[in-house]
Amino acid sequence: SAKLKPPIPGWECPRLARTSAYPWGIKASRARCRHTRCLAALSDEQKYRLVAMEGTQEEEGRLQYGSKLELMLTLVGYAVGLGNIWRFPYLTYSYGGGAFLIPYLVALLALGLPLFVLELGLGQMLRQGTMGIWAKLGVPRLRGVGAAATITTFLVSLYYNVILAWTIYYLGRTLGALFSEGTLPWDDQMRGFQCPPSFLAAREEVANSPYIINQATGLYNKSHIQDFWCPETGVPSVSSEIAAGYVRATATPLSCPAVAAVEFWEKQALQQSSGMDDLGGFNGGLLLAYTVAWILVYICIFKGIASSGKVVYVTATLPYVALIAFFVRAITLPNAVSGIKFYLEPDFSLLLDGTVWMRAVTQIFYSLGVGFGSLIAFASYGSKNSDFVCDAVKVSLINCGTSVFAGFVVFPILGYLALELSEINPCINADDLGDLASIGLSGTGLAFIAFPIAISQMPGGFAWAILFFVMLLCLGIDSEFAMVESVMTVLYDAGWGSKMPRPMFAALICVVSYIIGLIFVTRGGIYWFQLFDYYTCVVSMFFVTAIECCGLMWYRRGTWVSFRERVKENTGRGLGCCFMLSWRLVCPLLLAILTVLSLTTWDLMDAANSVPYPEGTGYLPGWSVWLGWLLGMLPILGFVFFLVLKVPQESKDLETSDGFEAEDERRDFVSCSQPPPADNWSKDAMSPPLDAVVLGKGALSPADIDLKIDREVQTDLPPKPTAAKGASTRCPSREKAQQPKVEDIDAVPIFGWLCGIFTKRLNTPGA
């Protein structure tokens, strides 16, 4: 129980309506009524209900991280994920090299950092998940924002875990080959693998020369490199149209690491079918890896943050050890300088392309994880007095710094890969990493094709392969269990599953997710993975964060003021004009523009031009576009559903006059109330709603509660007042009913203003 505080000057006890949860009117208030005089005036049942309410508060009943370090490591582990390693380098590679850092940093300062601070602040101050915060803000109708974020997070967690399954599959195959074959399973020297014929285009004059291709190795002669024709992008294939004056030359090389890595990925890891409409049954090895992945996630979250808070000590730090080791090895590889030069050399002309800026903003959102509700959930388990602004700055800088540092790891390795492949194909230039586009450098291509190729050519390939996939596993599992934990938090705060033991509830969430995600480990699962990846977050993350800003700054006038005061009171930090301007104007405007722009492209996966595998990348039927947009709009539909849904009466009663209901008001600001309507009330005749609250949270027994209250009354300094005979010891009622505030009448400012004038007119004598 908090230390009792004297009432503030001019304090009056307000009249409070009954609620279903507190039928005698004991509920939170802005008045500081936790004074001994008020406690002495309470009847036995009011004392019981008062302490019963305290026993159910977040500070006593809500799990919390064991230390500030656990929270910081959790935030770092969530923010620093696979996107830092494979998505950021690819975007830098594709959109101007070092010039891409300019829109990336602008997006961080204009949107990423302010929204990161906002979500940490909401979670820390309100002690609820992304749905529960809106009732405490006094705007329960906006709880649909939390529903939209939770739906998005759930959908992402379904397909994100497949990446862990791929990583576990590669790691398992690597360990298996270490003790059996002695050769990496995707190496071109693997037993049973034979390089397919390669197609080159040579000048007619020298095409039949025995010197142009080494018959022993099947590789081209570097002294004749000028006699070969190359397409504008990529390497020639069997379907390429050869330029005039050149003829097709066929050779079977003894070394083909790129072909071997691609074949292992497509034909063994994925067992890829012809298209999305051809599931082709389950991939046995991948199904086993997928099962292991969900078991690992369950082990991390089965006790909530009590377990995941300890796991992050390993999963959040080990990737940095691996990155540093790879960096030391990468910069010592041949041709590493060409990779670093390609990474840092800017192409400022691309900054005029709006796509570059859109990609930078999207990367910031994916990387920091704003708009998914996970940050709010994690902050709700931290200390209420923590400086969340400083925490957000630290995590954001660590996250973006990791992305930039990962570029210095990835690009030297790509430079080495370009050198190795230039020995095999005349159309790959060791000094131009742009030629590597033919093997795939985006996302899965970089992690499961390009990196394995480079690792297979390094001395000590097994050690580097194991280190690389363990690093990917740690990066991915941090983000995965963070998303699942966020979904669990929202459901728990909403009362769904609160009666179940937490390990059982975690198992239920994991089993349901496992069953739904089985489609991703079929032979056509890669197409479904891409469908979810392209469409799930296309609109929702911009929409959710925009409504978060508007809900705090625009929905009710007093919400922002009270939130700012609460932050100042608990953390000692003031939220100045910069944050107010950003959350009120800059962020909503930019997010509205981004939301509109995200709706301008219909066929995101180019399904209209898709060709069945292996002739193309895989067939995507026309209905895949409609299904994709249904997934993309599902979070928005969830928001609309809760927006039009009738707000429960108990949620309405939480709305205070200034629109803000902080989590500690129930504990530190409890109002005196009228006595119960029934004279035969007893502690054994509890109402069902309160019984559930008290007994379900493991509150004190009635005898212990009476003793606790009596001790507070007796030990506090102000003496118990002596009431005159027949006088009431209850707090006095307000002499005059308070005029309703404009913002309490309606959420729309103009309409609320008109209603306020009309109400004041009706209350004027003679009106």
N, C-alpha and C positions, 0 to 999 in steps of 0.2 A: 504494500500500500504506500502511495506517495505521501510525503510529509504534508500535513494539513496547512493550508494557507489562509490568512484572514481575508475577508471580503474586500473587494476594491471599493474606493469611495463612490458614493452614490448608487451602490448596488441595490437591486431589487430582484426578487424572485419572480420569474415570468410564469404566466399560466401556460401549462403544457397539456396538449391533447393526449388522450390515451392512444396507444398503439397496440397492435396484436402481440408484439414481442414484450412490451412493458405496459400491461393494462392499467397500472396505477399511476402512470405518467412519469416514472423516473427515467429520464433520458438525458442526453447531453445538452448543455446549454453554454452560452458565452459567459454567464455569471459565475464568479468564483464562490461557490456555495459549499466547498468542502471545509467549512469552519466548524469548530466544536459546537458552537451554539446551534448550528443547523443540524448537526448529527444528533445532538441531545433532543432536538425537537422531533426527530423521526420516530415513528413507531417501530415495533420489532420487525414487522414484515418489510417495512421500507429499508431498514438497516440490512436485512437479509438480501433484499434485491440489489441494494447498492453495492455490496461487496461481491455478490454473485456476478454483477456486471463487470467489476474489476477483474474477477478471476477468469473472465473469458477474453481479456484483451490481448492484442498481438504481442505486447512486450512480455507477457507471462506465458501465453499459450502458443505463440508463433515461433517456429524454429528460427534460429539465428546462426550466422556463421561463427565459428569458434574464435576467429580473429579477423582483424582488418586485412591481413595478408591473404586469407582465404578468399575474401570477396574480390580483392584486386586480381589474384591469380585466376579466379573464375571469369572475371570480366575480360582479362587478357586472353585466356584460353578460348572464350567465346568469340571475341573479336578477331583474333589472329587464327585464321583457319586455312583451308585449302585454297581459298581465293587469293590469299597473299602470295602463295607459291606458284600457282599455275594460271590464275586469271590476270593478275596485275602485270606480270612479265609479258603475257601475250598481248594485252592491250597496249602496253608500251611499244612492243614490237610492231603492232599494226597501225598505231596512230601517232606517228611522228617521233618515236624514240624519246629523247630527253624533253622534247617540247610537250609531251603528254603530261609531264609533271606540273605544268602551269595550270591547266584546267583542273587537275587532280587536287592541287593545294587550294585553289579557289573554291572548289566544291566542298572541301573539308572545312574551310573557315566560314563559308556562307550558309551551309546547311548541316554538314556532318556534325561538327562540334556543338553548335547550339541545340540540335535535336538530341544529341547524346546527353547533354547536360539536362535537358528538359525531362527525358525519360528517367534518368537516375533520380532527379529531384522528386518527380511524382511518386515513384516507388518508395523512396526513402521516407518522405513526409507522410504518405498515406497508408503505408504498411499493407498494401493489397496488391493483387495481380492486376493485369491490364483491364479487366472488367470491373473489379471492385472499386477502383479508384474513382470512378465517375459518381457512384452513390455518395462517397465521402466528399466529393467536390460539390455536392448539392445538385448535380445534373444527371440523375440516374438514367434519363432517356438516352444519353450518349454512351451507355454501356455497350451498345452495338459496335463502337470503335474497338473495344476489347475483343468482341466476338470476331470482328474482321481480322484483327492481328492474330488471334488464336487459330483461326481457320488457315490463314496463310502459313503460320508456323507449323501446324500439323501437316499440311500438304508438303511443305519443304522437307520436314523430317522423314516423310515416307520415302522420298527418292534420294535424299542425302545419304541415308544409311547404305544405299547400294554402292556408293563410292567406297565406304568402309569394306563392303563385301569384296569389291574388286581388289582392294589393297590386301585384305587377308588372303585372298586367292593367290595373288602374286607372291606374297610372303610365304605362304605354305608351299607353293611350287618351288620357290627358291631354296627353302630348307630341305625339301625332298630331294632336289637335284644335288644339293651339297653332299648328302650322304649316299647318293646312288650314282648319278651320272658324272659328277665332277665338272659339269658345264651348265651355265645358266640356261634355263628352259627356252628363252627367246633368242639364244645365240645362234648364229648361222652355222656353227660347228656342232650343234646338237645332233646326236645320233639319230639317223633316220630322216634328217632334213636335207633337201637338195634344192639349190638355188634354181628358180625357174629361168627360162631364157630371157635375156634383157634385149631391149630394142633400141638401137641407135640409128641415127641418120647421118650417113657419110657421103662425101662428094663422089659423084659417079666416077671421076678419074682415078680415085684411090680406093674405091669400095672393095675391090677384089685383091687389094694388096695384102700379102701375108703379114705385113708389119704393122698394119693399122690396129689390129687386135692381137694380143698375145694369146696364142692358141693353148698355151699351158695353163694360164690363169683365167682366161676368158675376160680379161680386163683390157681397156683401151690403152694405146700407146700415147703417153703424154706428149711426145714430140710431134704428134699429129693432131693435137687438140683443136687446131684451127680448121681442120678438115671435117669437123662434125657440126651438124645443125642442131639448134636448140629452140624450143618454143619460147614465147615471151615469158611465160611463167611455168614453173614445174619442169618435168622431164618428159621426153617423148614416150608414148605408149603405143600399143598395137592399134589404137583407134585414132592416133594423131595424124593430121594432114601434113604430109612432108612437103617442104618448099621445093620449087623447081630446081633441078640440078643436083638433087640429093636422092639417094636411094636408101631403103631400109636395110640395115645390117643386123643380124641376129648372132648373139653369143651367149654362152652359158658360163657365167662367172663362178669361181669357186668361193667367193666371198660376197655376201649380200646382206649385211646386218640390218638395213632398213626394211627389206622385204621380210626377213625372218621375224622382226619385231612386230610388224603389221600383221603378219599371218598368225602369230601367236595370239595377238589381241583379238582379232576378228574370228578366227576359227577354233581357238581353244578356250580363251577366257570367256568370250561372248557366245560363241557358236551361233553367229548372227544369221537370222533368217532373211528372207527376201524383202520383207516389209512389215509395217505395223499390223496389217490384217492377217499376218501369218505368225501366230505365237509359237508354234512348233514344239510345244512341250517344255518341260523344265530342263535347265542346264544343271546336271547333278553336282558338279564341283562348285559352281557358283551358289547353288542352293545351300550347300553345307556351309560355305563361307558366310552367306547371308544370315544363317541361323546363329553362327558364332558371333556375328556382329551385334545382333539384338541381345544375345546373352551378355555380352560385354557392356552394352548400354544399361541393361537391367542391373548389373552388378554396381554400376556407377551411381544409380539413382534410387535403389530400392529403399534407402532410408532418407531420401530427399537430400537436402544440403548437408546433412550429417555425414553422408557417405561421399557425395560428389565434392564437398568441400575439402576432403582429404585426397581424393584422386587427382585434383588439379595440381598438387605439389609435384606430381610426376608428368602429367600430360601437358601442362602449360610450360614447363621448363625444359623438358627433354628435346623438343624441336629446336630450341636455340642452340643446344649443344651440337645437334646434328647439323644445323645450318653453319655454324662456325667451322665444323670439321669439313663440310663440303666446300666452304669458301676457301679454306687453306689449300685444299686439293685442286679446286677449280682454277685458281689464279696461277697454279704451277703447270697447268696443262698446255700442250702445244696449241698455238693459235688463240689463246685466251684473250690476247690484246684485241683481236678483231671483234670478238664478242662484246667486250666492254666498250669499244669504240662505237659499235652499232647501237648499244644501249644508251649511250650518253649523247651521241650526235643528234642534235634537234633538227626537225623539219618544221619550221614555223609556219609554212604555208598551210599546213593542215589545221592550224588553229582557227582558220576561217570557216571550217566545216562544222556545222552544228552537231553532226553525229559524234565528233570527238568529245564535245562538251557533255553530250547526253551519256556517252559511255563512262566519262569520268564521274559524273554524279551517280550513275548506277553502281559503279564500283565502290564508291564511298558508302552507299547504303548497304550493299552486300557485305562489305568488309567490316564496318562498324556494327552492323546488325540492328540499326534503328528501324522502327516500324514493325517489328516482329513481336513485341511484347516481352521478350526475354530480359531486356535490360531493366524493365520495370519490376519484373518478378525477382531478379537477383537483388536489386536495391532494396526491396521490401524486407529482405532477410538480413540486411546490414544494420549498423548502428544508426539511430536516428540523428545523432549529433555529428556524423561524419561530414566532412567538407566535400560534397559530391561534385562541386564545380572543379575543384582541384583533381579529384579522382578522374573525372571525365577527360580533363586535359592530359593527364598522364597516360591513360589508356589509349586515347586517340593518337598521341605522339608515338607511343610504343607500337601501335598497330600500323600506322603509316610508315614509321621508320623500318619496321620489319618488312613491309612490302618493297621499299626501296632497297634494303639490304639483300632481299631475296633476288632482286634483279642482278646484283653483283655476283650471285651464286649461279643463277640460271644462264646468263648470257656467256660467260666464259666457257661453260660446258657446251652451249650451243655452238660457240666458235670452234671448239674441239671437234664436235660432231660434223660441222661443215667441212673441216679439214679431212676427216676420215672418209666422208662420203664423196669428196672431190677426187679421191684416189680411185673410186669405182665408177663414177658417172661424170662425163665431161661437161654435163649441163649444170653441175653444182660447183659454184665458185667458193673457194675457202674464205675469201674476204667479203662475201656478200651473204649474210644470213637470210636474205629474202628468198634465196633458192630453197630453203628448208621447208617452205610452205607446202611442198608436195607431200611431205610425210605427216603433216598435221601438227600444229603447235598450239592449238586452242584447247584448254581444259584437259579432257581425257587424253588427247593426243600428246600433250606435253608430258603428262605424268606417266602414262602407260605405254608410250611409243618412243618419244624423243629421249627422255631420260634413260630408259632401259637400254636403248641403243648405245648411248654414250657410256653407260656403266659397263656394258659388255665389252667395250674396247679398252677399258681401264685395267691396269694391273690390280689384282686383288678385287676383282669384280664382285665376288660373293659378299665380302664385308661391306662394300659400298651399297650393294643392293639391299642387304638386310637393314642397314642404317637408314637408307632412303625410305623404305616402306614402313619401318617403325615410326619414322618421322611423320609420314602421311597419316598413319593410324592415329597417332597422338593429336595431330592437328584436326583430324576429322571427328574423332570421338568427343573432343571438347565441345565442338559446336553442336554435335548431334545430341548429347545428353543435356546440353543447355536448352535446346529447343523442346525436348520432351519434358524437362523439368518445368519449363514455362507453361506448357499445356496442363501439366498436373497442378501447378499453382492456381491457375485460373479455375479449373474444375473444383479444386478443394475449396477455394474461397467462395465459390458459388454454391457450395453445399453438396455437390455431386461427388460421392465417394468419401465424404468426411466421416462416415460411420464405419468405413473399412479400415483395417490396419494399413499403414502406408506401404509396406512391402507388397501386400496383396493388390492394392490399388495400382502401384507401379507395374506389377506383373500384368494386370488387366490392360493397361495402356499399351504395354509392349506387345502383348499377344495380339490385340486388335490391329496395331500398326503392322505387325509382322504379316498377318493374314492379308491385309489390304495390299501390302507391298510385294506380295509374291509374284505379281505380274511383271515386276522389273527383273526377275531372274529367270524368265522364260527366254527362249531363243529370239523372240521379238522384243525383249525387254528394253534393249537400248533405244528403240524408237519411242517407247513410252517414257523412258527416262528423259529423253530430249523434249518430249511434249510437256512434261511437268516443268522442266528446267526453263523452257522458253516462255511459258504462259502464266505460271502460278503467281509470280510477283510482278507481272508486267504493269499492273495498275495499283495493286493494294498497298505497297509500301509507301508510295507517294500520297495516296489517299488517306491512309491511317495517320501519318504524321501531320498532314494538313489539318485534319479534324482535331488532333491533339492540341495543336496550337490555337485553333479557333475555340475549342472548348474551354481552354484556360483563359484566353485573353478576350474573347468576344461574347461568349454565351451569356454570362452574367457579369455585371459590373464589379461586384465585390469579390469574385473568385480570385482574380489575380492579386488584389491588394492583400487578401487574407493569406494567400499562398506565400507571397513575398514576406509578410510579417512572420509567418510560421517558420520560414527558412532562416530569417534573421534571429529569431528566438532560439532555435535549436542548434544552428551551426555557427552563428555569429557573423555570417557573411551576408552582405546585402546584394540583392539582384538589381543592378543599376539600369540605366537607360539603354545600354547596349542590348541587354537581354530582352527588355521590354520591346524595343524597336524591332529586334530580330524576330521574336515570337509573335508579335502583333502584325507586322507588315511584311518584312523581307521573306521569311520562311513561307507563310501562307501564299504569297504572290508567286514565288518561284515554284512551289509545290503544285499550285494550280496549273501553271504553265506546263510543268512536267507531266502532270496527269493527262492533260489534253494531248500533248505530243505522243504519249505512250499509246493513245488510241488511234493514231493516224495510220498505222500499218496493220493490215488485216492478216495476211498470210506470213507469219513470222518465220516459219520453217521452210518456206518456198515449196509447199506440197504440190503446187500445180506443175512444177517442173521435175518432180522426183522420179527417179528411175530405180527399178528393183535391184537389189544387191545380187550378184557381185558386179553387174555391169555399171551400176551407179552406187550411190551411198545408201539406197534403200527406198522402197516405195511408201509414200504417205498418202492415204486415201483422202478424198475431199472432206469427209466428215471429221477428220482429225483437226481441221481448223476450227470447226464449230465446237468440238469437244474441248479444244484448248482454250477458247474464249469463255466457255462455261466454267472451266477451272479458274480462269483469271477473274471472272466476275463473281464467283462464289463468295469471296469475302465481302464484296460490296452488297450482295444480297443478304448476307448475314447482318450487316449493319442496318440495312433498310428494315429487316424483320424486327429487330429490337427497337428501332426508331418508332415504328407504328404500333408495337406491342404496348399494351396498357402497363403503366408503371405500377408495381405493387405498392399498396398503401404504406407498408413499413419503409419502403425506399423514399416515398414522398415525405414521410415524417422526418427523415434524416436531413432534409433541406433546411438550412438555417437562414436567417435573414440576410446574411452576406454571401450565401451560396457556397460556403466552405465548411466542411466537417472534418477536422483533423482527428487522427486516431487517438490522440491523448486527451481529447475533450471529455470523453466518457469517464476517464479516470480522474482528471484534475479539475474539471468544471461540471459538477453534477448539481442540478437544481433541486430545491426543496419542492414538495408537491403536496397535493391534497391527500387526506387519508383515504384508505380503500373504501369502496362503497359497501362492502359486506362487513357486518360486525362480528361474524363468527369465523373470521379468517384465521388460518393456522398454517404453520410451516409445512405440515404434512399434506395440505390441500393446495399444492402448487398448481398453477395453470400449466397446461402441456407445453406451450411455447417456451416458458422460462425453465421448466423442468429439463427440456432438451438442451437449453443453453448451459445450465448449471451442471447437471449431472454428466452431460456429454463432454464437458471440458475438464472433468475431474476437479471441480471446485471444492472448497472447504465444506465440512459438515455444518449444519445449523448451529450446533453448540460452539464449534470453533469460530464461526463467524460472529456470534454474539460476543464471545470473549475478545475477539479482535477489535470490534467496534468499541466495546467498553474500555479497553486499554487505551485506544486513541482518545476517547472522550476524557478519560481520567488524567492522562499524561500531558495533554496539550495545555498551554499556559492560560488562555482565557477560561474563566470559570463557567460552569453551567448556569444559565440564567434561572432565576426563580420566578415562576409565573404566578400572577395573582389568581385568586380563586375565580374560576369561570372564564379566565382569559385563555386565549388560544396560544400555544407555543409554536404554532406554524409560522412560516415566513409570510409576511404581508403580501397581499395581491397588488398588482399594479392598479393605481387609481384610475388610470385612463388607458384604454386599449390603444396600442401603438398603431399609427397609420401604416397600412401596407406599403412597402417600398415598391418602386416601379419595377425593379428587376425581379421581385417575387411574384409579380402578376403574370408576366409573360416573358418568354425568352427572347422575343424579337424586340429590340430597343424601341423602335418607332411605335409599334402597336402597344407595347407596355407603357410608353409615355402617355399615349392617348387614354389608355385605360386608367392610368394614375390620375389624370386630370378629371376624368369622369367620376371616379370614385371619390375624389376630394370634393367635387361639386355636390355629390349626393350626401356627403357627411356635413355639408355646410348648413347651419340653421336657416330655415326659410327657403331652401333650394327646392 
